Amino acid sequence: MTLSKRAEGDVGTRAAGDYFGERSLQSTGPAIASATAATACELLRMERTALDRVLGLAALKLWSNTLAGAKTARGISTSLWRSAATARVSSRSLVAASEAAAAAATAATAAAAAAAAATALATVALESAAGGDEEPAPPFERLDDVPTLRDFIVSKRPIGAGGFGKVHCCCHKPSGRHFALKHMEKAQAVKLNATAAVLSESATLSMVLHPFVANKFCSLQTPSHLILVLEMCTSGDFYDVLKRDGHFQPAAVKVALCHLLLALEHLHGAGIVHRDLKPENLLLNDRGHTKLTDFGFAKSVRFRTFTLCGTPAYMAPEVVLQRGHGKAVDFWALGCVLLELLHGKSPFAAPHAHASYQLTLQGTVTYPETLPPHAEAVISQLLQKSLSKRLGNLKGGFQDIKEHPFCEGLDWEHPERLRVNTEPRPFDREAHEWLPGEVVLASNAPRQDADTQALFHGF
């Protein structure tokens, strides 16, 4: 990019990562040079009002230092400007980083300024996952009317499978909205003795409505199938990311923890225990938000329940021992999930269930040295075998976790602005072949008799 003035001709050039126009922002005067791009490029523009709102006086400090400091400021402010222009870092973070760079540049050398800015930016890396001031997603709306399968078109190929059955994309024709459609043959539910579980999942989802839960749009049934229509999450689940990347970045884990804690707090407030927290049951939507799903083991628990259920590597000791358990099992599983997201492996994973049970009852956890600050502390407090010591199950409840140093910097008032640090994938309708719902779910499964049909009343 070439900068030129009418009377002087070319006065300078700019390459990728550079900026120009800072004197105009400093002096409040008009720009006096023209910029001409030699090739196609991306240009991020910031107005004075935006600069003042985001950087404040720290911006002026960046540009009023020694020559060495100014050169450093150029490199630092490029990343800050890019973050601000794309609304990926909060104003508080930018001010902190800018002031650290300016102070160091004034006091010493460019190297000191760069180190100070890097440190300041590292401390606010969490906030780089913020979505800025974008409009929050509209509240999720359930279907009031009783639907039929004819109200939906469904993707020909499934997009996944779970304990409930196969999962397809679907489109609700009257509203044009897209959802995930989970279906299971009634004969299969009876064969697996899962009738109570599928009824419970549907009933629990009817009680829950939260921004960080894969909410239920509706449920319906045909003579051969049970169908749940749920909120669409296009970016896959956390297990997929672990398989691809090995682990999550600490900032992403903190954002996911924020979303997940708020979802659990909502569930526990309604007397519901999830009982199957694991990466496979954490989804990502197209806004980068965490969505808790799979309520097959969820249960309304007033005091204690004694069922042995869940996934072995995430079961709390009291579940394994079948001595009765309550909401505290979700905090134990949360500790397992946190370590797995940060390190890539669940602390009690083993080749078979009984080996996982043995590891769980031993309670020995090896923490890698690569964990971020305070991570080992919060995980070890969640993985307390004693219920009277387990974080989240104490007098302070969820607030004890929110106030833990590991959670410092999380925006609990505006959690929807935080995104898990991964690339959200918008839904691509054209990637699917669509057929009428009754065609996709056509089955040779025998029609169930009246007594069997009665088992699913209220689904």
KAKATA-V668421 format. One line per field, one symbol per residue. phi: phi as a letter, one per 30 degrees, with the letter a starting at -180 (. if undefined). A space follows every 10 residues. Layout:
# KAKATA-V668421
phi: ???
This chain:
# KAKATA-V668421
phi: .ccbbedcid blbbcejdba jdddddcidd dbbccbddbd acbccbdddd ddddcidedd ddcbcdeddd ddeedddedd dddddchcbd dddddddddd dddddddbcd dddddddddd dddceedddd dicddddded cddddddbdd dbcbddcdcl aaddkdbbdb bdedcidcbc ccbbdddddd ddhceddddd dddddddcba dcbddddaba bcecbcbccb edbdcicddd ddddcjacde dddddddedd dddddddddc iccdiadaed cccbcdcicd bdbicdcdad bdbbbbddaj cedcddeddd dhcjbbdddd dddddddedd ddcjbddcda dbedddeddd ddidbccddd ddeidddddd ddcdddddcd ejccedhddd ddcdedcejd cddbdddcbd dbddcddcdd dbccbeeddd cebddddddd ddeddcdjd
